[in-house]
Amino acid sequence: MSTTIFIESGAIKEETAAATGQTARYILTVLRYKTGGELSIFDEKGRFFKGIITSSTKNAVHFAITPVPPPNTESPISITLCQGMLKGAKMDLVVQKAVELGVKTIVPVITHRTQLDYTRKTDRWKKIAIEAARQSMRAVVPEVREAIDFSELTELIQGVPTVMFYEAGGRGLKEVGAQEIKDNNFYVITGPEGGFTIEEVRQASSRGAIIATLGTRILRAETAAISALTLIQYVFGDMGDSR
């Protein structure tokens, strides 16, 4: 299998594409590709191409491209992960693993117990999502949105099937029937360090969210998010299917 790289759609023409900057340097100095080398290329629109290097400079690599079918790697369910903001590398980890686990959208959420002043890190998380999509051969790069307040989240989930994981109790996923999650498009809410307040749980529940548990043990916030997505994909998605 050839190496897969991401190139933004604006740099892809009908029969040619160009990788520049850090991506070009990665191809030339890390992967050590030369003219004539073949790579797989994908963009944020979910398009895939076979690329043959036609020329290169220090900061640009040019390709002749041919469209190819995208890999069959997308989950049959469309998950929007609403993640209570985590500190530093923990949030980076959740973004990376959420992409690997098949989410379609990531929404950072500022909650009552969020333990940081929000600074704009969306561009960083988008880069992490691109790399995770490349590594896991996703057909699309998930969208990473700007952070929203919890009050905005309760408006967002109204009318959409939603599972909110709460460390102090709730229903097991085995108890949540297909009749309650009958739409393939739904939201998963996981908390920050310290978890959700009971008032936040009540607010989400009043908007129709199913309050669920991950068991009796208290998990770190990043572990809870990854565990929740894994279980969701197993119960409702494709992780329980044979290949």
Residue, then its C-alpha position, 0 to 999 in steps of 0.5 A: m500500500s502506498t503512503t497516503i497524504f492529505i492535500e487541500s482541495g484548492a491545490i488539486k486541479e483536474e489532472t494535477a495536484a501540488a503539495t507545499g510547505q510542511t507536507a512537501r518537506y515530509i514527502l521529500t526529506v522524511l519519506r524520501y520520495k523522488t520523481g516518479g514515486e507514487l503516493s495516495i492523495f486525499d482531500e477534505k471532500g473525501r476524494f482519493f487519487k493516485g499521484i505520481i510525482t512529476s517534479s519537485t523543489k525544496n518546498a513543493v511537490h507536483f503530481a499527475i493524479t488519477p481519481v480512485p474510489p475511496p476506501n470503504t472505511e466510514s462508519p454507517i453511523s454519523i457521530t458528533l462528539c461533544q467533548g467537554m474541554l480538556k487540558g492540553a495533550k488530553m484534548d489532542l489525544v481525544v481528537q486523534k482517537a475520535v477520528e480513528l474511531g470514526v466520528k464525523t464531527i467534533v465539538p469542543v464544549i466549555t462546561h462549568r468544570t472546564q479547567l482552563d481559559y479557552t484559547r483558540k486551538t481549533d487549527r491545531w485540532k484540525k491538523i491532528a484530525i487530518e493526520a489521524a484521518r490519513q493514518s486510519m485511511r478515513a475517506v473524509v476528514p472530520e470537521v472540528r468546530e469552534a468551542i461552544d458553551f454548554s448552554e449552546l450545546t443544549e440547543l444544538i442537541q434538541g430533537v437529535p438522538t443524543v447519549m450523554f455519559y455521566e460518571a455518577g450513573g445512568r443507563g447501560l448501552k445494552e439498555v438503550g434500544a434501537q427504538e431510541i437510537k433509530d437515527n444514524n445521525f446522533y450526538v455523544i456527549t462526554g465530560p471534562e476533568g471533574g465531569f458534569t454538574i448535576e444541573e448540566v445533566r438535568q439540562a441535557s436530559s430535559r432536551g432529550a439526551i439519554i443519560a448513560t454510564l460507563g460502569t462503576r469505575i471512575l475513568r479519566a476524562e480522556t479514557a471515558a471519551i475513547s471508551a464511550l466512542t468504542l462502545i457506541q461503534y460496537v453497539f450501533g456502528d461497525m466495530g462488531d461486524s466481521r470484515 
